[in-house]
């Protein structure tokens, strides 16, 4: 749903698919929620729809997923675009901390956070950056809704011990698929310096979107569409 502003622009010249990997969006809440499974899901989607040599765009955590497929099946892809995601892993958390995430406390905290308009507004303003649009009640509710899908709380609980899943810079150096890195200039969730570091290791051009934060596909949909079109044409 977050790609609703970019997809129509690209659809004029390309067939566009937006895939929700579990447990995000409205995908089936079926684990394990690990990088290898997400890559399998992506490959299965391509096979089911007979998609050949696609340009894959991975936003935030999705950047690690498309890098994983580029490492696994480089000859099956046309190009990849890392969008506000450096594809690097952040490690897990100590097991003793994970053991504290127990019910009924976890479920209570999860429900408080995911039902709080104030928390969502604050998070969205940070993700959008200084050029955030006016967040109506309907817009906030649209972002909250996927967190209410049955099984989401349990899924996120399973993900906590894994931390931020991704790769090392050495892994990125082994990617031999045409790559582009696109970044919001006001991204404070994944910083511009992190994006530049990954682009340098990948040997990829780096495109900076001046009015975008972490949600660059919503803040600067035209810039994102143009970048993806350019990558697809390479």
Buried (B, 14 or more C-beta within 10 A) or exposed (E): EBBEBBBEBBEEEBEBEEBBBBBBBEBEBEEEBEBEBBBBBBBEBBEEEEBEEBBBBBBBBBBBBBBBBBBBEEEBBBBBBBBBBBBBBEEBEEEEEBEEBEEEEBEEEBEEEBEBEEBBBEBBBBBBBEEBEEBEEEBBEEBBEBBEBEEBBBBBBBBEBBEBBBBEBEBBEBBEBBBBBBBBBBBEBBEBEBBBBBBEBBEBBBBBBEBBBBBBBBBBBEBBBBBBBBBBEE
